[in-house]
Amino acid sequence: MAGWQAILPVYRMPADTDMKDYLKPQPGKYAFNKDVLVFFADTPFQKHKQYFARYYRLHDDSSVWDLIKGKWKRGTPQYVECIFTP
């Protein structure tokens, strides 16, 4: 399940949000619970701190394996972010 981190990494929100693109992902494991992908952080989330998950969308001619290998076919990757507070 390590490949899921290439498609749906989880990060701690930095104080300077302009630095979001330079963060290392939160270490953890991914598992399926029925039809839901669940992330289990290796280190506990801190209460009242913000985190975000970034979902990378596939281009029409890209595959999941291209994303996992870091091989983007056209330009920069497109993504959607979800901010959450534990």
JOKASUL-V145753 format. One record per residue. N is the residue number from 1. RES is the residue in one small letter. OMEGA is omega as a letter, one per 30 degrees, with the letter a starting at -180 (NA if undefined). NEAR is the number of other C-alpha atoms within 10 Angstrom. Layout:
n:res:omega:near
N:RES:OMEGA:NEAR
N:RES:OMEGA:NEAR
This chain:
n:res:omega:near
1:m:a:8
2:a:l:11
3:g:l:14
4:w:a:17
5:q:l:21
6:a:a:19
7:i:a:20
8:l:l:20
9:p:l:20
10:v:a:24
11:y:l:18
12:r:a:20
13:m:l:18
14:p:l:14
15:a:l:9
16:d:a:7
17:t:l:8
18:d:a:8
19:m:a:10
20:k:a:14
21:d:a:7
22:y:a:8
23:l:l:12
24:k:l:11
25:p:l:16
26:q:l:20
27:p:l:14
28:g:a:15
29:k:l:14
30:y:l:16
31:a:l:13
32:f:l:10
33:n:a:8
34:k:a:7
35:d:a:6
36:v:l:8
37:l:a:11
38:v:l:12
39:f:l:19
40:f:a:13
41:a:l:13
42:d:l:10
43:t:a:9
44:p:l:9
45:f:l:15
46:q:l:11
47:k:l:8
48:h:l:9
49:k:l:12
50:q:l:16
51:y:l:18
52:f:l:18
53:a:a:22
54:r:l:19
55:y:l:18
56:y:l:17
57:r:l:15
58:l:l:17
59:h:a:14
60:d:a:8
61:d:l:9
62:s:l:14
63:s:l:13
64:v:a:17
65:w:l:12
66:d:l:14
67:l:a:21
68:i:l:15
69:k:a:10
70:g:a:12
71:k:l:13
72:w:a:16
73:k:a:15
74:r:l:10
75:g:a:6
76:t:a:7
77:p:l:14
78:q:a:11
79:y:l:13
80:v:a:10
81:e:l:13
82:c:a:10
83:i:l:13
84:f:l:13
85:t:a:13
86:p:NA:10
